[in-house]
Amino acid sequence: MTMLLSSFSRTAADYRLAYLILLAHTAAMASLVWYLGVDPHYQTASLYVDWSFSAVTTMASVYMLWTVLKMLARREEHPMAALKAHMEKVLLGNDRLAHATHSTAIFVAMIFVFSTVKSTIPAIVPFSWDESLIRLDRALFGGVDPYVLTSKVFGNAYALVALNFVYNLWMVIFTISMIVVPWIGNHELRLRYILTTLLTWFVGGNILALLLSSSGPCFVELLYGDDTYAPLMALLKNVDADTGMVWALIAQDILWEAYTRDIGAISGISAMPSLHVAVAVIIACVAWQRGGVSREIGLAYAVTIYIGSIQLGWHYATDGIVGGGIALLFWKASAYLTEWSLSRRLEPAEAV
């Protein structure tokens, strides 16, 4: 027990910046909500936290079952003793349990704060940037709405269904990353991922989302009567009528109902910047750091999420550019922050 407590104390020093960013995020958002007298929406945040714990529990159970099955296959003479020794090695070796506990606690708290604020954004700052973002998109893409260009390649049923499938995997992939990263052996990479994610979700997901409050292409006609994206939405509905597999439309309907009727467990409309793209870029950065074929896979994934964000009507092209840019900026900054943190880590003797 003494060794375990020492491990938690020693590794806590590595996460001092992460905890500081999380504290600043929580304090800033709580102060804003209190100052404006807005009632925060906790339902979505609570649901996401429940999902997070369920995912962690499921993965842990699957790992334990797989370990037991391997030991049974090897016909261990003393399976319980072997399982105990194996788990001690996994949990205590290289302070893994301590690192995983700190990392997971940070991720779950971040999701709760972010989701609460995101669900409350329209009440804090009404949508006002959609028209400007539509004009900016056209300026950047030669006077053409970006979806017109992406539709030339991805405007058919096969491509749309494929894009929708990969885009829907985003939540699964991000959840897996939250579970896997705390247990990886490369501590520097783990810290970089955590710090980048914290800063991206704080600055991009909440601060910029408030300053640039916008609803996104799929909602502009419903909100303002702007039919700029009507052809795209009609295309999505036609393909869905034929295939029943454009699931983005279901999610958009759920969000719209939550926004207009203030009901439902899932809520939170916010387009700028795109956190889908930002997270995909962070994952691509991790893949690039690992090298090999992971680089091509990570890059392809980030590009696919960016195209999907436009073609499925979720985001303006500018949303993804800003989201991806923020992720790259903080990935670069996290290298220096990680170096600073690890250069001031506590040695085992100091932590007792």
C-alpha positions as CSV (number, residue, x, y, z in Angstrom):
1,M,0.0,0.0,0.0
2,T,2.9,2.4,0.8
3,M,4.4,1.7,-2.6
4,L,1.1,2.4,-4.3
5,L,0.5,5.7,-2.4
6,S,4.0,6.8,-3.2
7,S,3.4,6.0,-6.8
8,F,0.2,8.2,-6.9
9,S,2.0,11.0,-5.1
10,R,5.1,10.8,-7.4
11,T,3.1,10.7,-10.7
12,A,0.8,13.5,-9.6
13,A,3.7,16.0,-10.2
14,D,3.8,15.0,-13.8
15,Y,0.1,16.1,-14.2
16,R,0.4,19.4,-12.4
17,L,-0.1,21.4,-15.7
18,A,-2.9,19.2,-16.7
19,Y,-4.7,19.7,-13.4
20,L,-4.0,23.4,-13.6
21,I,-5.6,23.7,-17.1
22,L,-8.6,21.6,-16.0
23,L,-9.0,23.9,-12.9
24,A,-8.7,27.0,-15.1
25,H,-11.3,25.6,-17.5
26,T,-13.7,24.7,-14.7
27,A,-13.3,28.1,-12.9
28,A,-13.6,30.2,-16.1
29,M,-16.7,28.4,-17.3
30,A,-18.4,28.3,-13.9
31,S,-17.7,32.0,-13.4
32,L,-19.2,32.9,-16.8
33,V,-22.3,30.9,-16.1
34,W,-22.7,32.4,-12.6
35,Y,-22.0,36.0,-13.9
36,L,-24.6,35.7,-16.6
37,G,-27.1,33.9,-14.4
38,V,-27.6,31.1,-16.9
39,D,-28.9,27.7,-15.8
40,P,-26.3,25.2,-17.0
41,H,-27.5,22.0,-18.8
42,Y,-26.0,19.0,-16.9
43,Q,-28.0,16.2,-18.5
44,T,-25.7,15.6,-21.6
45,A,-22.6,15.9,-19.5
46,S,-23.9,13.4,-17.0
47,L,-24.7,11.0,-19.8
48,Y,-21.3,11.3,-21.3
49,V,-19.6,10.7,-18.0
50,D,-21.8,7.6,-17.5
51,W,-20.8,6.4,-20.9
52,S,-17.1,7.0,-20.1
53,F,-17.3,4.9,-16.9
54,S,-19.2,2.2,-18.8
55,A,-16.6,2.1,-21.5
56,V,-13.7,1.9,-19.0
57,T,-15.5,-0.9,-17.0
58,T,-16.3,-2.8,-20.2
59,M,-12.7,-2.6,-21.5
60,A,-11.3,-3.6,-18.1
61,S,-13.7,-6.6,-18.0
62,V,-12.8,-7.7,-21.5
63,Y,-9.1,-7.5,-20.7
64,M,-9.5,-9.5,-17.5
65,L,-11.5,-12.2,-19.4
66,W,-8.9,-12.4,-22.1
67,T,-6.2,-12.7,-19.6
68,V,-8.0,-15.5,-17.7
69,L,-8.7,-17.4,-21.0
70,K,-5.0,-17.2,-22.0
71,M,-4.0,-18.6,-18.6
72,L,-6.5,-21.4,-18.9
73,A,-5.2,-22.2,-22.4
74,R,-1.7,-22.3,-21.0
75,R,-3.0,-24.6,-18.2
76,E,-1.3,-22.7,-15.5
77,E,-0.8,-24.8,-12.4
78,H,-1.9,-22.1,-10.1
79,P,-4.1,-19.8,-12.2
80,M,-5.2,-17.5,-9.4
81,A,-1.7,-16.8,-8.3
82,A,-0.6,-16.3,-11.9
83,L,-3.5,-13.9,-12.5
84,K,-2.6,-12.0,-9.3
85,A,1.1,-11.7,-10.3
86,H,0.1,-10.7,-13.8
87,M,-2.2,-7.9,-12.7
88,E,0.3,-6.6,-10.2
89,K,2.8,-6.4,-13.0
90,V,0.3,-4.6,-15.2
91,L,-1.0,-2.2,-12.6
92,L,2.1,-1.4,-10.6
93,G,4.8,-1.7,-13.3
94,N,6.1,1.7,-14.4
95,D,3.4,3.3,-12.2
96,R,0.7,2.3,-14.7
97,L,-2.2,2.3,-12.3
98,A,-1.3,5.8,-10.9
99,H,-0.8,7.2,-14.4
100,A,-4.1,5.6,-15.6
101,T,-6.0,7.0,-12.6
102,H,-4.7,10.5,-13.0
103,S,-5.3,10.5,-16.8
104,T,-8.8,9.0,-16.6
105,A,-9.9,11.4,-13.9
106,I,-8.7,14.3,-16.0
107,F,-10.5,13.1,-19.1
108,V,-13.8,12.5,-17.3
109,A,-13.7,15.9,-15.6
110,M,-12.9,17.6,-18.9
111,I,-15.8,15.9,-20.7
112,F,-18.2,17.0,-17.9
113,V,-17.1,20.6,-17.9
114,F,-17.0,20.9,-21.7
115,S,-20.3,19.1,-22.3
116,T,-22.1,21.3,-19.7
117,V,-20.9,24.5,-21.4
118,K,-21.5,23.3,-24.9
119,S,-25.1,22.4,-24.1
120,T,-25.5,25.8,-22.6
121,I,-23.9,27.9,-25.4
122,P,-27.1,29.1,-27.1
123,A,-28.4,30.4,-23.7
124,I,-25.1,32.2,-23.1
125,V,-24.4,33.6,-26.5
126,P,-27.1,33.3,-29.2
127,F,-26.0,32.1,-32.6
128,S,-24.7,35.1,-34.7
129,W,-21.7,33.9,-36.8
130,D,-23.4,31.7,-39.4
131,E,-23.8,34.3,-42.1
132,S,-20.2,35.5,-41.7
133,L,-18.9,31.9,-41.8
134,I,-20.9,31.2,-45.0
135,R,-19.3,34.3,-46.6
136,L,-15.8,33.3,-45.4
137,D,-16.2,29.8,-46.8
138,R,-17.1,31.2,-50.2
139,A,-14.2,33.7,-50.1
140,L,-11.7,30.9,-49.3
141,F,-13.1,28.5,-52.0
142,G,-13.3,30.9,-55.0
143,G,-16.9,32.1,-54.5
144,V,-18.3,28.5,-54.2
145,D,-19.9,26.9,-51.2
146,P,-17.4,24.1,-50.2
147,Y,-20.1,21.4,-50.2
148,V,-20.6,22.0,-53.9
149,L,-16.9,21.0,-54.4
150,T,-17.0,18.0,-52.1
151,S,-20.2,16.8,-53.6
152,K,-18.5,16.3,-57.0
153,V,-16.6,13.4,-55.5
154,F,-18.7,12.4,-52.4
155,G,-22.2,13.3,-53.5
156,N,-23.2,9.8,-54.4
157,A,-24.9,7.2,-52.1
158,Y,-21.8,5.0,-51.7
159,A,-19.5,7.8,-50.7
160,L,-22.0,9.4,-48.4
161,V,-22.7,6.1,-46.6
162,A,-19.0,5.5,-46.2
163,L,-18.3,9.0,-45.0
164,N,-21.2,8.8,-42.5
165,F,-19.9,5.4,-41.2
166,V,-16.4,6.8,-40.6
167,Y,-17.7,10.0,-39.1
168,N,-19.9,8.1,-36.7
169,L,-16.9,6.1,-35.6
170,W,-15.4,9.3,-34.2
171,M,-17.0,8.9,-30.8
172,V,-15.9,5.3,-30.6
173,I,-12.3,6.1,-31.6
174,F,-12.1,9.1,-29.2
175,T,-13.5,6.9,-26.4
176,I,-11.0,4.2,-27.1
177,S,-8.2,6.8,-27.1
178,M,-9.3,8.0,-23.6
179,I,-9.1,4.4,-22.4
180,V,-5.9,3.3,-24.1
181,V,-3.7,6.5,-23.7
182,P,-3.7,6.3,-19.9
183,W,-2.1,2.8,-20.1
184,I,0.5,3.3,-22.9
185,G,4.1,2.9,-22.0
186,N,5.3,6.1,-23.6
187,H,4.8,8.6,-20.8
188,E,5.9,11.6,-22.9
189,L,3.4,10.8,-25.6
190,R,0.7,10.3,-23.0
191,L,1.3,13.7,-21.5
192,R,1.4,15.4,-24.9
193,Y,-1.9,13.9,-25.8
194,I,-3.6,14.9,-22.5
195,L,-2.3,18.4,-22.5
196,T,-3.2,18.9,-26.2
197,T,-6.7,17.6,-25.6
198,L,-7.2,19.7,-22.5
199,L,-6.1,22.9,-24.2
200,T,-8.0,22.2,-27.5
201,W,-11.3,21.4,-25.7
202,F,-10.9,24.4,-23.3
203,V,-9.9,27.1,-25.8
204,G,-11.5,25.7,-29.0
205,G,-14.4,23.7,-27.7
206,N,-15.7,26.3,-25.2
207,I,-14.0,29.7,-25.4
208,L,-13.9,30.1,-29.2
209,A,-17.3,28.3,-29.5
210,L,-18.7,31.0,-27.3
211,L,-17.0,33.9,-29.1
212,L,-17.9,32.5,-32.5
213,S,-21.3,31.0,-31.6
214,S,-22.8,29.4,-34.7
215,S,-25.2,26.6,-35.5
216,G,-23.8,25.0,-38.6
217,P,-25.0,24.3,-42.2
218,C,-27.7,21.7,-41.2
219,F,-29.5,24.2,-39.0
220,V,-29.2,27.6,-40.9
221,E,-32.4,27.2,-42.9
222,L,-34.4,26.1,-39.8
223,L,-33.0,29.1,-37.8
224,Y,-32.8,31.9,-40.4
225,G,-34.6,30.7,-43.5
226,D,-31.2,30.7,-45.3
227,D,-31.4,28.1,-48.1
228,T,-27.7,28.1,-48.9
229,Y,-27.4,24.5,-47.8
230,A,-30.9,23.3,-48.8
231,P,-29.5,21.4,-51.9
232,L,-27.0,19.5,-49.6
233,M,-29.7,18.7,-47.0
234,A,-32.0,17.5,-49.8
235,L,-29.2,15.3,-51.2
236,L,-28.7,13.7,-47.7
237,K,-32.4,13.1,-47.2
238,N,-32.7,11.5,-50.7
239,V,-29.8,9.2,-50.0
240,D,-31.2,8.3,-46.6
241,A,-34.6,7.6,-48.1
242,D,-32.9,5.1,-50.5
243,T,-30.4,3.5,-48.0
244,G,-31.6,4.4,-44.5
245,M,-27.9,4.8,-43.6
246,V,-27.3,8.6,-43.4
247,W,-27.4,8.5,-39.6
248,A,-26.2,12.1,-39.4
249,L,-29.8,13.2,-40.1
250,I,-31.0,11.3,-37.0
251,A,-28.4,13.0,-34.8
252,Q,-29.3,16.4,-36.3
253,D,-33.0,15.9,-35.6
254,I,-32.2,14.9,-32.0
255,L,-30.1,18.0,-31.5
256,W,-32.7,20.3,-33.1
257,E,-35.5,18.9,-30.9
258,A,-33.3,19.3,-27.8
259,Y,-32.6,22.9,-28.8
260,T,-36.2,23.9,-29.7
261,R,-38.0,22.0,-26.9
262,D,-35.3,21.8,-24.3
263,I,-35.7,18.1,-23.9
264,G,-33.6,15.0,-24.5
265,A,-30.4,13.6,-23.1
266,I,-28.3,14.7,-26.0
267,S,-28.0,18.4,-26.6
268,G,-25.5,21.1,-27.7
269,I,-25.4,22.8,-31.0
270,S,-22.1,24.5,-31.8
271,A,-20.3,24.5,-35.2
272,M,-17.2,26.7,-34.9
273,P,-14.6,25.4,-34.4
274,S,-15.0,21.7,-35.3
275,L,-13.9,19.5,-32.4
276,H,-14.5,16.5,-34.6
277,V,-11.7,17.7,-36.9
278,A,-9.6,18.9,-34.0
279,V,-9.7,15.5,-32.2
280,A,-9.0,13.7,-35.5
281,V,-5.9,15.9,-36.0
282,I,-4.7,15.2,-32.5
283,I,-5.1,11.4,-33.1
284,A,-3.2,11.9,-36.4
285,C,-0.4,13.7,-34.6
286,V,-0.1,10.8,-32.2
287,A,0.0,8.4,-35.1
288,W,2.6,10.5,-36.8
289,Q,4.7,10.4,-33.7
290,R,4.6,6.6,-33.7
291,G,5.8,6.4,-37.3
292,G,5.4,3.7,-39.9
293,V,2.0,3.0,-41.6
294,S,0.3,4.7,-38.6
295,R,1.2,8.0,-40.2
296,E,-0.8,7.3,-43.4
297,I,-3.7,5.9,-41.5
298,G,-3.9,8.9,-39.1
299,L,-3.6,11.4,-41.9
300,A,-6.3,9.6,-43.9
301,Y,-8.6,9.6,-40.9
302,A,-8.2,13.3,-40.2
303,V,-8.8,14.2,-43.9
304,T,-11.9,11.9,-44.0
305,I,-13.4,13.5,-40.9
306,Y,-12.8,17.0,-42.4
307,I,-14.5,16.1,-45.6
308,G,-17.3,14.4,-43.7
309,S,-17.9,17.4,-41.5
310,I,-18.6,19.4,-44.7
311,Q,-20.4,16.8,-46.8
312,L,-22.7,15.7,-44.0
313,G,-23.8,19.2,-43.2
314,W,-22.3,19.5,-39.8
315,H,-19.7,22.1,-40.3
316,Y,-18.6,25.0,-42.5
317,A,-15.2,24.3,-44.1
318,T,-13.8,27.1,-41.9
319,D,-14.8,25.3,-38.8
320,G,-12.5,22.4,-39.6
321,I,-9.6,24.6,-40.6
322,V,-9.8,26.5,-37.3
323,G,-10.3,23.3,-35.3
324,G,-7.4,21.5,-37.0
325,G,-5.2,24.6,-36.7
326,I,-5.9,24.8,-33.0
327,A,-5.1,21.1,-32.5
328,L,-1.7,21.5,-34.3
329,L,-0.9,24.7,-32.4
330,F,-1.5,23.0,-29.0
331,W,0.3,19.8,-30.1
332,K,3.3,21.9,-30.8
333,A,3.0,23.7,-27.5
334,S,2.4,20.5,-25.6
335,A,6.0,19.4,-26.5
336,Y,7.4,22.3,-24.5
337,L,4.9,21.9,-21.7
338,T,5.6,18.2,-21.4
339,E,9.4,18.8,-21.4
340,W,8.9,21.4,-18.6
341,S,6.7,19.0,-16.6
342,L,9.0,16.0,-16.8
343,S,12.1,18.0,-16.1
344,R,10.6,18.9,-12.7
345,R,9.2,15.5,-11.8
346,L,9.7,14.1,-8.4
347,E,12.1,11.2,-7.7
348,P,10.8,8.3,-5.7
349,A,12.7,9.4,-2.6
350,E,11.2,12.9,-2.7
351,A,7.6,11.6,-3.1
352,V,7.5,9.5,0.1
